[in-house]
Amino acid sequence: MSTINAFVLKHIRTLEMTGVVMRIFSFSLVSWLGPESPFMFVWIFNTVDAILLSWCAILKKDQAYTLLNIFWVLVGFVGILRAGNFVH
């Protein structure tokens, strides 16, 4: 795990920018396509970016962004469950 954390820390600026661009893309997709959006894809994509951004925030010891992005991970899991009709 320390090897992965070292990699993340070495490339943290690039990984954070990647996560932010992923989030912008997923919300733009929903904004443009509305009800025609591929919601399962959007929820999975958004949850992956939230995990990436959470990891970066945890390693940077940034409590505010850790809380915000972990919240988005939880919202993402609920969105995936709802989009997949696993819960109503």
All heavy atoms as an XYZ file, in Angstrom:
712
protein
N       0.819     -1.192      0.000
C       0.000      0.000      0.000
C       0.862      1.255      0.000
O       0.503      2.250     -0.609
C      -0.937     -0.020      1.215
C      -1.982      1.047      1.169
S      -3.095      0.807     -0.196
C      -4.586      1.380      0.489
N       2.000      1.209      0.680
C       2.858      2.390      0.726
C       3.428      2.727     -0.652
O       3.670      3.897     -0.953
C       3.978      2.204      1.745
O       4.826      1.148      1.364
N       3.617      1.711     -1.504
C       4.094      1.961     -2.858
C       3.047      2.720     -3.662
O       3.380      3.659     -4.397
C       4.434      0.631     -3.568
O       5.371     -0.090     -2.776
C       4.980      0.858     -4.954
N       1.788      2.335     -3.506
C       0.704      3.028     -4.207
C       0.577      4.456     -3.680
O       0.440      5.401     -4.458
C      -0.628      2.261     -4.052
C      -0.515      0.887     -4.716
C      -1.780      3.054     -4.663
C      -1.665     -0.036     -4.433
N       0.644      4.604     -2.365
C       0.565      5.951     -1.783
C       1.724      6.824     -2.258
O       1.532      8.018     -2.531
C       0.545      5.887     -0.259
C      -0.770      5.386      0.284
O      -1.785      5.375     -0.414
N      -0.767      4.956      1.516
N       2.906      6.259     -2.372
C       4.065      7.007     -2.869
C       3.832      7.456     -4.308
O       4.152      8.588     -4.681
C       5.332      6.171     -2.756
N       3.259      6.563     -5.119
C       2.942      6.916     -6.503
C       1.930      8.057     -6.545
O       2.095      9.019     -7.303
C       2.394      5.694     -7.256
C       1.937      6.017     -8.647
C       2.854      6.030     -9.687
C       0.613      6.313     -8.901
C       2.432      6.341    -10.981
C       0.193      6.632    -10.190
C       1.106      6.635    -11.236
N       0.876      7.932     -5.730
C      -0.160      8.977     -5.694
C       0.456     10.304     -5.267
O       0.203     11.348     -5.884
C      -1.337      8.573     -4.779
C      -2.296      9.740     -4.577
C      -2.072      7.375     -5.362
N       1.265     10.287     -4.218
C       1.890     11.530     -3.756
C       2.820     12.133     -4.817
O       2.865     13.356     -4.980
C       2.651     11.293     -2.454
C       1.778     11.169     -1.209
C       2.604     10.675     -0.023
C       1.096     12.494     -0.882
N       3.535     11.286     -5.529
C       4.447     11.784     -6.560
C       3.687     12.462     -7.700
O       4.172     13.419     -8.295
C       5.285     10.627     -7.102
C       6.283     11.043     -8.156
C       7.147      9.888     -8.589
C       8.128     10.354     -9.666
N       8.957      9.262    -10.144
N       2.494     11.946     -7.990
C       1.697     12.441     -9.123
C       0.403     13.115     -8.677
O      -0.548     13.179     -9.450
C       1.388     11.288    -10.069
C       2.601     10.606    -10.604
N       3.402     11.154    -11.577
C       3.175      9.424    -10.263
C       4.398     10.348    -11.840
N       4.297      9.287    -11.049
N       0.375     13.622     -7.456
C      -0.881     14.082     -6.860
C      -1.549     15.207     -7.655
O      -2.764     15.218     -7.817
C      -0.703     14.449     -5.373
C      -2.059     14.455     -4.677
C       0.045     15.772     -5.211
C      -1.972     14.257     -3.188
N      -0.787     16.141     -8.157
C      -1.385     17.257     -8.914
C      -2.071     16.747    -10.180
O      -3.185     17.161    -10.499
C      -0.337     18.309     -9.235
C       0.155     19.045     -7.988
C       1.256     20.038     -8.295
N       0.888     21.032     -9.273
C       0.393     22.240     -9.002
N       0.195     22.587     -7.750
N       0.087     23.075     -9.963
N      -1.417     15.823    -10.877
C      -1.997     15.254    -12.093
C      -3.239     14.425    -11.761
O      -4.259     14.518    -12.458
C      -0.957     14.372    -12.819
O       0.176     15.173    -13.124
C      -1.521     13.765    -14.083
N      -3.169     13.629    -10.704
C      -4.307     12.794    -10.321
C      -5.494     13.638     -9.862
O      -6.637     13.343    -10.201
C      -3.890     11.798     -9.242
C      -2.896     10.732     -9.716
C      -2.355      9.944     -8.534
C      -3.545      9.816    -10.733
N      -5.217     14.702     -9.110
C      -6.308     15.593     -8.689
C      -6.956     16.264     -9.898
O      -8.180     16.345     -9.974
C      -5.796     16.663     -7.722
C      -5.540     16.140     -6.337
C      -4.988     17.207     -5.414
O      -4.098     17.988     -5.832
O      -5.459     17.251     -4.266
N      -6.149     16.722    -10.835
C      -6.710     17.359    -12.036
C      -7.521     16.350    -12.840
O      -8.592     16.672    -13.362
C      -5.598     17.963    -12.899
C      -6.126     18.720    -14.108
S      -7.234     20.085    -13.688
C      -6.057     21.267    -13.078
N      -7.039     15.127    -12.917
C      -7.780     14.077    -13.612
C      -9.138     13.859    -12.946
O     -10.168     13.775    -13.631
C      -6.970     12.759    -13.620
O      -5.729     12.995    -14.294
C      -7.732     11.641    -14.304
N      -9.156     13.777    -11.617
C     -10.414     13.601    -10.883
C     -11.368     14.760    -11.099
O     -12.574     14.562    -11.294
N     -10.857     15.974    -11.094
C     -11.707     17.156    -11.304
C     -12.275     17.153    -12.727
O     -13.468     17.417    -12.929
C     -10.917     18.449    -11.021
C     -11.660     19.674    -11.502
C     -10.615     18.556     -9.530
N     -11.444     16.837    -13.718
C     -11.921     16.787    -15.104
C     -12.967     15.680    -15.264
O     -13.976     15.860    -15.964
C     -10.745     16.609    -16.091
C     -11.228     16.313    -17.499
C      -9.877     17.855    -16.089
N     -12.760     14.556    -14.598
C     -13.755     13.473    -14.633
C     -15.087     13.954    -14.070
O     -16.144     13.685    -14.641
C     -13.258     12.266    -13.826
C     -12.134     11.505    -14.465
S     -11.451     10.229    -13.376
C     -12.821      9.059    -13.311
N     -15.041     14.677    -12.958
C     -16.276     15.167    -12.340
C     -16.972     16.165    -13.252
O     -18.187     16.113    -13.436
C     -15.984     15.786    -10.977
C     -17.242     16.260    -10.326
C     -17.327     16.175     -8.843
N     -16.778     15.007     -8.243
C     -16.335     14.983     -6.988
N     -16.385     16.067     -6.251
N     -15.850     13.884     -6.473
N     -16.215     17.081    -13.828
C     -16.795     18.058    -14.760
C     -17.439     17.337    -15.938
O     -18.561     17.661    -16.342
C     -15.719     19.053    -15.241
C     -15.308     19.972    -14.090
C     -16.217     19.872    -16.442
C     -14.070     20.812    -14.363
N     -16.757     16.335    -16.482
C     -17.296     15.575    -17.614
C     -18.604     14.890    -17.245
O     -19.577     14.970    -17.998
C     -16.271     14.538    -18.094
C     -16.811     13.629    -19.152
C     -16.936     14.062    -20.455
C     -17.213     12.338    -18.835
C     -17.457     13.226    -21.438
C     -17.728     11.491    -19.806
C     -17.851     11.941    -21.107
N     -18.648     14.227    -16.090
C     -19.857     13.475    -15.738
C     -21.042     14.406    -15.500
O     -22.159     14.127    -15.952
C     -19.615     12.557    -14.535
O     -19.305     13.298    -13.384
N     -20.822     15.530    -14.836
C     -21.932     16.462    -14.620
C     -22.327     17.162    -15.916
O     -23.514     17.450    -16.135
C     -21.601     17.473    -13.521
C     -21.791     16.915    -12.145
C     -20.707     16.515    -11.388
C     -23.055     16.753    -11.619
C     -20.884     15.976    -10.129
C     -23.253     16.219    -10.354
C     -22.161     15.826     -9.608
N     -21.370     17.416    -16.797
C     -21.689     18.016    -18.099
C     -22.535     17.061    -18.929
O     -23.479     17.482    -19.608
C     -20.410     18.362    -18.858
O     -19.686     19.333    -18.163
N     -22.196     15.788    -18.873
C     -22.948     14.776    -19.610
C     -24.405     14.770    -19.174
O     -25.319     14.778    -20.008
C     -22.312     13.396    -19.395
C     -22.742     12.265    -20.295
C     -22.420     12.569    -21.750
C     -22.048     10.977    -19.868
N     -24.643     14.804    -17.883
C     -26.017     14.817    -17.371
C     -26.711     16.122    -17.759
O     -27.880     16.128    -18.137
C     -26.038     14.607    -15.839
C     -27.419     14.841    -15.265
C     -25.559     13.210    -15.504
N     -25.985     17.234    -17.682
C     -26.578     18.526    -18.036
C     -26.988     18.565    -19.504
O     -28.064     19.068    -19.838
C     -25.586     19.662    -17.765
O     -25.322     19.761    -16.401
N     -26.140     18.037    -20.370
C     -26.438     18.073    -21.795
C     -27.491     17.059    -22.208
O     -28.370     17.356    -23.011
C     -25.168     17.829    -22.610
C     -24.334     19.061    -22.743
C     -23.228     19.363    -21.998
C     -24.533     20.160    -23.618
N     -22.731     20.588    -22.371
C     -23.513     21.099    -23.370
C     -25.481     20.446    -24.601
C     -23.409     22.300    -24.064
C     -25.367     21.646    -25.302
C     -24.355     22.546    -25.027
N     -27.403     15.857    -21.666
C     -28.295     14.783    -22.125
C     -29.558     14.641    -21.305
O     -30.514     14.010    -21.751
C     -27.531     13.453    -22.153
C     -26.345     13.383    -23.119
C     -25.666     12.032    -23.010
C     -26.776     13.679    -24.544
N     -29.581     15.187    -20.099
C     -30.774     15.101    -19.250
C     -31.210     13.667    -19.038
O     -30.397     12.793    -18.731
N     -32.506     13.401    -19.241
C     -33.030     12.047    -19.008
C     -32.434     10.979    -19.926
O     -32.543      9.793    -19.656
C     -34.530     12.180    -19.275
C     -34.821     13.635    -19.199
C     -33.561     14.350    -19.566
N     -31.802     11.393    -21.017
C     -31.186     10.444    -21.941
C     -29.769     10.051    -21.509
O     -29.091      9.307    -22.204
C     -31.137     11.046    -23.355
C     -32.495     11.444    -23.889
C     -33.466     10.275    -23.956
O     -33.055      9.181    -24.384
O     -34.631     10.455    -23.564
N     -29.323     10.557    -20.368
C     -27.969     10.273    -19.879
C     -27.798      8.794    -19.542
O     -28.737      8.159    -19.056
C     -27.678     11.078    -18.606
O     -27.707     12.443    -18.867
N     -26.603      8.271    -19.774
C     -26.309      6.897    -19.355
C     -26.013      6.907    -17.843
O     -24.858      6.977    -17.422
C     -25.074      6.541    -20.182
C     -24.397      7.862    -20.410
C     -25.497      8.879    -20.495
N     -27.077      6.892    -17.035
C     -26.934      7.153    -15.609
C     -26.007      6.176    -14.889
O     -25.249      6.588    -14.013
C     -28.298      7.218    -14.917
C     -29.018      8.506    -15.200
C     -30.139      8.527    -15.999
C     -28.557      9.702    -14.670
C     -30.787      9.720    -16.267
C     -29.190     10.898    -14.930
C     -30.319     10.899    -15.739
N     -26.036      4.909    -15.233
C     -25.142      3.971    -14.555
C     -23.684      4.347    -14.838
O     -22.867      4.390    -13.922
C     -25.414      2.528    -14.989
C     -24.529      1.514    -14.280
S     -24.708      1.491    -12.473
C     -26.082      0.381    -12.319
N     -23.377      4.647    -16.095
C     -22.024      5.081    -16.436
C     -21.643      6.334    -15.651
O     -20.557      6.419    -15.085
C     -21.899      5.356    -17.948
C     -20.623      6.049    -18.308
C     -19.433      5.335    -18.407
C     -20.592      7.426    -18.536
C     -18.243      5.978    -18.723
C     -19.411      8.075    -18.850
C     -18.240      7.352    -18.950
N     -22.539      7.307    -15.620
C     -22.262      8.567    -14.928
C     -22.013      8.325    -13.453
O     -21.063      8.864    -12.870
C     -23.406      9.580    -15.146
C     -23.242     10.794    -14.239
C     -23.457     10.019    -16.605
N     -22.828      7.483    -12.804
C     -22.651      7.224    -11.374
C     -21.341      6.488    -11.105
O     -20.635      6.804    -10.144
C     -23.828      6.442    -10.802
C     -24.985      7.338    -10.523
C     -26.210      7.312    -11.126
C     -25.032      8.405     -9.562
N     -26.994      8.305    -10.605
C     -26.307      8.996     -9.646
C     -24.125      8.928     -8.654
C     -26.691     10.062     -8.849
C     -24.502      9.991     -7.859
C     -25.771     10.548     -7.962
N     -21.012      5.523    -11.929
C     -19.753      4.792    -11.731
C     -18.571      5.725    -11.962
O     -17.633      5.767    -11.154
C     -19.684      3.551    -12.651
C     -20.720      2.508    -12.202
C     -18.283      2.965    -12.680
C     -20.916      1.359    -13.169
N     -18.606      6.493    -13.037
C     -17.530      7.423    -13.370
C     -17.357      8.447    -12.252
O     -16.238      8.727    -11.814
C     -17.881      8.115    -14.701
C     -16.720      8.729    -15.412
C     -15.752      7.945    -16.010
C     -16.619     10.107    -15.524
C     -14.688      8.510    -16.694
C     -15.561     10.682    -16.200
C     -14.592      9.889    -16.792
N     -18.479      8.992    -11.759
C     -18.436      9.991    -10.690
C     -17.925      9.384     -9.386
O     -17.205     10.050     -8.634
C     -19.822     10.610    -10.502
C     -19.801     11.797     -9.587
O     -20.146     11.677     -8.419
N     -19.415     12.942    -10.104
N     -18.259      8.150     -9.112
C     -17.797      7.485     -7.891
C     -16.299      7.204     -7.975
O     -15.577      7.373     -6.979
C     -18.598      6.189     -7.646
O     -19.989      6.528     -7.584
C     -18.186      5.521     -6.354
N     -15.810      6.819     -9.142
C     -14.375      6.599     -9.320
C     -13.614      7.903     -9.093
O     -12.589      7.921     -8.398
C     -14.061      6.005    -10.710
C     -12.571      6.018    -11.011
C     -14.612      4.582    -10.812
N     -14.128      9.015     -9.643
C     -13.407     10.276     -9.417
C     -13.462     10.682     -7.955
O     -12.502     11.228     -7.413
C     -13.884     11.394    -10.354
C     -15.136     12.123     -9.940
O     -15.211     12.649     -8.822
O     -16.051     12.218    -10.772
N     -14.561     10.378     -7.272
C     -14.664     10.701     -5.843
C     -13.673      9.872     -5.024
O     -13.074     10.376     -4.067
C     -16.090     10.482     -5.343
N     -13.478      8.618     -5.397
C     -12.498      7.770     -4.708
C     -11.093      8.328     -4.937
O     -10.304      8.453     -3.989
C     -12.613      6.304     -5.182
C     -13.936      5.698     -4.696
C     -11.412      5.475     -4.712
C     -14.295      4.372     -5.350
N     -10.787      8.685     -6.165
C      -9.480      9.247     -6.494
C      -9.228     10.540     -5.713
O      -8.181     10.713     -5.089
C      -9.391      9.510     -7.999
C      -8.120     10.174     -8.517
C      -6.897      9.327     -8.213
C      -8.248     10.421    -10.009
N     -10.212     11.442     -5.719
C     -10.048     12.714     -5.016
C     -10.015     12.520     -3.501
O      -9.304     13.246     -2.795
C     -11.145     13.690     -5.432
C     -11.043     14.180     -6.889
C     -12.292     14.960     -7.282
C      -9.792     15.001     -7.093
N     -10.756     11.547     -2.983
C     -10.710     11.247     -1.547
C      -9.318     10.771     -1.158
O      -8.772     11.193     -0.135
C     -11.720     10.159     -1.179
O     -13.036     10.589     -1.402
N      -8.765      9.867     -1.949
C      -7.437      9.328     -1.680
C      -6.405     10.453     -1.625
O      -5.592     10.533     -0.704
C      -7.078      8.329     -2.766
C      -5.945      7.411     -2.456
C      -4.924      7.608     -1.557
C      -5.699      6.142     -3.049
N      -4.066      6.532     -1.574
C      -4.523      5.631     -2.479
C      -6.358      5.405     -4.012
C      -3.987      4.397     -2.859
C      -5.836      4.184     -4.385
C      -4.667      3.685     -3.803
N      -6.470     11.349     -2.624
C      -5.534     12.479     -2.648
C      -5.723     13.359     -1.411
O      -4.738     13.772     -0.778
C      -5.734     13.307     -3.913
S      -5.215     12.476     -5.437
N      -6.960     13.650     -1.053
C      -7.234     14.509      0.101
C      -6.769     13.861      1.401
O      -6.234     14.543      2.282
C      -8.729     14.830      0.173
N      -6.954     12.559      1.528
C      -6.505     11.847      2.731
C      -4.981     11.933      2.850
O      -4.450     12.235      3.916
C      -6.983     10.379      2.716
C      -8.501     10.328      2.939
C      -6.239      9.547      3.759
C      -9.136      8.979      2.623
N      -4.281     11.691      1.734
C      -2.823     11.747      1.771
C      -2.312     13.156      2.061
O      -1.286     13.326      2.704
C      -2.231     11.229      0.462
C      -2.399      9.734      0.203
C      -1.807      9.349     -1.145
C      -1.770      8.906      1.314
N      -3.045     14.159      1.615
C      -2.663     15.546      1.882
C      -3.124     16.005      3.267
O      -2.802     17.107      3.679
C      -3.272     16.462      0.820
C      -2.621     16.313     -0.542
C      -3.353     17.070     -1.621
C      -3.277     18.564     -1.431
N      -3.894     19.296     -2.568
N      -3.890     15.141      3.947
C      -4.448     15.451      5.270
C      -5.336     16.690      5.221
O      -5.345     17.520      6.127
C      -3.344     15.604      6.309
C      -2.554     14.319      6.531
C      -1.450     14.498      7.533
C      -0.666     13.265      7.843
N      -0.482     12.242      6.923
N      -6.124     16.785      4.136
C      -7.060     17.887      3.945
C      -8.446     17.410      4.380
O      -9.145     16.724      3.641
C      -7.067     18.306      2.475
C      -7.879     19.563      2.225
O      -8.872     19.798      2.940
O      -7.507     20.306      1.297
N      -8.803     17.756      5.607
C     -10.031     17.226      6.201
C     -11.286     17.661      5.452
O     -12.211     16.868      5.286
C     -10.118     17.631      7.664
C      -9.063     16.973      8.514
C      -9.120     17.426      9.964
O      -9.721     18.429     10.304
N      -8.462     16.680     10.830
N     -11.342     18.905      5.011
C     -12.547     19.389      4.333
C     -12.784     18.623      3.027
O     -13.902     18.156      2.767
C     -12.427     20.885      4.061
N     -11.750     18.484      2.210
C     -11.920     17.778      0.942
C     -12.041     16.274      1.134
O     -12.693     15.600      0.332
C     -10.805     18.141     -0.043
C     -11.066     19.481     -0.671
C     -10.299     20.583     -0.336
C     -12.117     19.656     -1.572
C     -10.563     21.823     -0.889
C     -12.389     20.885     -2.120
C     -11.607     21.970     -1.777
O     -11.881     23.188     -2.324
N     -11.471     15.749      2.191
C     -11.679     14.338      2.510
C     -13.153     14.101      2.809
O     -13.777     13.193      2.243
C     -10.807     13.906      3.705
O      -9.435     14.050      3.350
C     -11.084     12.468      4.099
N     -13.730     14.916      3.669
C     -15.150     14.776      4.014
C     -16.024     14.946      2.782
O     -16.929     14.136      2.532
C     -15.533     15.798      5.091
C     -17.003     15.806      5.507
C     -17.400     14.463      6.119
C     -17.254     16.946      6.488
N     -15.767     15.994      2.002
C     -16.576     16.257      0.813
C     -16.529     15.088     -0.164
O     -17.569     14.628     -0.648
C     -16.080     17.528      0.115
C     -16.776     17.889     -1.200
C     -18.230     18.231     -0.941
C     -16.053     19.036     -1.867
N     -15.345     14.579     -0.435
C     -15.233     13.525     -1.439
C     -15.685     12.167     -0.930
O     -16.235     11.376     -1.698
C     -13.820     13.494     -2.013
C     -13.607     14.669     -2.936
O     -14.300     14.801     -3.933
N     -12.697     15.550     -2.582
N     -15.516     11.890      0.343
C     -16.068     10.643      0.895
C     -17.596     10.696      0.857
O     -18.252      9.700      0.554
C     -15.518     10.363      2.300
C     -14.047      9.939      2.183
C     -16.333      9.283      3.016
C     -13.331      9.726      3.495
N     -18.147     11.881      1.104
C     -19.598     12.063      0.947
C     -20.004     11.697     -0.487
O     -20.975     10.973     -0.699
C     -19.994     13.510      1.272
C     -21.372     13.869      0.819
C     -22.480     13.444      1.535
C     -21.564     14.628     -0.337
C     -23.763     13.768      1.111
C     -22.834     14.949     -0.758
C     -23.934     14.525     -0.036
N     -19.242     12.173     -1.505
C     -19.573     11.874     -2.890
C     -19.406     10.389     -3.212
O     -20.132      9.850     -4.052
C     -18.736     12.727     -3.847
C     -19.347     14.083     -4.023
C     -18.811     15.266     -3.632
C     -20.621     14.380     -4.601
N     -19.691     16.287     -3.930
C     -20.802     15.775     -4.533
C     -21.626     13.613     -5.169
C     -21.934     16.416     -5.011
C     -22.768     14.255     -5.647
C     -22.915     15.619     -5.567
N     -18.480      9.720     -2.540
C     -18.354      8.266     -2.726
C     -19.635      7.588     -2.243
O     -20.200      6.732     -2.944
C     -17.121      7.702     -1.970
C     -17.137      6.180     -1.981
C     -15.824      8.222     -2.577
N     -20.117      7.985     -1.073
C     -21.345      7.394     -0.530
C     -22.546      7.705     -1.418
O     -23.367      6.821     -1.702
C     -21.582      7.882      0.901
C     -20.497      7.473      1.907
C     -20.748      8.129      3.266
C     -20.413      5.973      2.031
N     -22.653      8.952     -1.883
C     -23.730      9.331     -2.803
C     -23.620      8.499     -4.077
O     -24.632      8.041     -4.614
C     -23.678     10.846     -3.113
C     -24.594     11.205     -4.276
C     -24.033     11.669     -1.881
N     -22.389      8.295     -4.534
C     -22.179      7.498     -5.741
C     -22.649      6.065     -5.584
O     -23.286      5.515     -6.486
N     -22.351      5.456     -4.444
C     -22.817      4.081     -4.218
C     -24.342      4.008     -4.215
O     -24.925      3.098     -4.797
C     -22.248      3.514     -2.918
C     -20.785      3.171     -2.996
C     -19.950      3.413     -1.924
C     -20.224      2.609     -4.133
C     -18.591      3.113     -1.986
C     -18.874      2.294     -4.212
C     -18.058      2.550     -3.127
N     -24.987      4.984     -3.611
C     -26.457      5.026     -3.629
C     -26.948      5.212     -5.062
O     -27.895      4.543     -5.497
C     -26.991      6.141     -2.698
C     -28.492      6.334     -2.879
C     -26.658      5.834     -1.245
N     -26.301      6.111     -5.816
C     -26.686      6.332     -7.208
C     -26.530      5.081     -8.054
O     -27.392      4.774     -8.888
N     -25.446      4.341     -7.832
C     -25.235      3.085     -8.575
C     -26.326      2.082     -8.231
O     -26.897      1.424     -9.111
C     -23.827      2.513     -8.267
C     -22.765      3.400     -8.897
C     -23.709      1.069     -8.762
C     -21.346      3.121     -8.414
N     -26.640      1.959     -6.950
C     -27.699      1.032     -6.526
C     -29.046      1.421     -7.133
O     -29.798      0.566     -7.590
C     -27.795      0.985     -4.996
C     -26.610      0.341     -4.272
C     -26.755      0.514     -2.770
C     -26.486     -1.128     -4.649
N     -29.342      2.706     -7.155
C     -30.624      3.172     -7.723
C     -30.641      3.027     -9.233
O     -31.642      2.598     -9.802
C     -30.890      4.601     -7.297
C     -31.138      4.678     -5.791
C     -31.758      5.945     -5.408
N     -32.953      6.123     -6.226
C     -33.962      6.885     -5.882
N     -33.936      7.536     -4.782
N     -35.001      7.010     -6.680
N     -29.544      3.392     -9.916
C     -29.490      3.297    -11.363
C     -29.584      1.838    -11.814
O     -30.128      1.544    -12.886
C     -28.210      3.936    -11.909
N     -29.062      0.940    -11.011
C     -29.123     -0.485    -11.322
C     -30.396     -1.158    -10.843
O     -30.538     -2.368    -10.943
N     -31.321     -0.365    -10.293
C     -32.592     -0.877     -9.764
C     -32.399     -1.936     -8.686
O     -33.169     -2.880     -8.571
C     -33.479     -1.431    -10.884
C     -34.011     -0.331    -11.768
O     -34.412      0.733    -11.277
N     -34.006     -0.553    -13.055
N     -31.311     -1.778     -7.896
C     -31.073     -2.687     -6.777
C     -31.862     -2.255     -5.541
O     -32.109     -3.051     -4.648
C     -29.585     -2.756     -6.442
C     -28.755     -3.287     -7.575
C     -27.875     -2.464     -8.246
C     -28.873     -4.613     -7.985
C     -27.121     -2.941     -9.297
C     -28.122     -5.101     -9.030
C     -27.236     -4.261     -9.696
N     -32.212     -0.973     -5.478
C     -33.066     -0.415     -4.422
C     -34.075      0.521     -5.077
O     -33.841      1.047     -6.167
C     -32.268      0.350     -3.335
C     -31.343     -0.566     -2.578
C     -31.517      1.512     -3.928
N     -35.170      0.740     -4.376
C     -36.226      1.614     -4.954
C     -36.389      2.854     -4.120
O     -36.212      2.966     -3.000
C     -37.542      0.862     -5.039
C     -37.419     -0.403     -5.854
N     -37.268     -0.383     -7.222
C     -37.380     -1.697     -5.501
C     -37.179     -1.619     -7.671
N     -37.236     -2.451     -6.632
